[in-house]
């Protein structure tokens, strides 16, 4: 299993609330939902070729 990189993330409180509710709707933590959204964006842009 690969080790994940940790780093602090600052974001607008309103955006955080939106992501928090969205994550709950999809039964994910906020952290895993942000990673999911970033992965999907990277795939859509052709920067991530395959799922790990």
C-alpha positions in Angstrom: 0.0 0.0 0.0 1.4 3.4 -0.9 1.9 6.1 1.7 -0.2 9.2 1.2 1.2 12.7 1.4 -0.2 14.9 4.2 -0.4 18.7 3.9 -2.4 21.5 5.3 -5.2 22.9 3.2 -6.9 26.2 3.7 -10.3 26.8 2.1 -13.2 29.2 2.3 -15.6 28.0 5.1 -18.6 28.2 2.7 -16.9 25.9 0.3 -15.9 23.5 3.1 -19.5 23.3 4.2 -20.6 22.4 0.6 -17.9 19.7 0.3 -18.8 18.4 3.8 -22.4 17.9 2.9 -21.5 16.5 -0.6 -19.1 14.0 1.1 -21.8 12.9 3.5 -24.2 12.4 0.6 -21.7 10.0 -0.9 -20.8 8.3 2.4 -17.2 9.6 2.3 -15.0 11.7 4.6 -14.2 15.2 3.6 -10.6 14.2 3.0 -11.5 11.2 0.8 -14.1 13.3 -1.1 -11.5 16.0 -1.9 -9.1 13.4 -3.1 -11.9 11.8 -5.2 -12.7 15.2 -6.8 -9.1 16.0 -7.5 -8.5 12.5 -9.0 -11.6 12.9 -11.3 -10.5 16.3 -12.4 -7.0 15.0 -13.2 -8.5 12.1 -15.2 -10.8 14.4 -17.1 -7.9 16.6 -18.0 -5.8 13.6 -19.2 -3.2 14.0 -16.5 -4.0 10.7 -14.7 -4.1 7.8 -17.1 -5.1 4.9 -14.8 -6.6 4.3 -11.4 -4.3 3.0 -8.7 
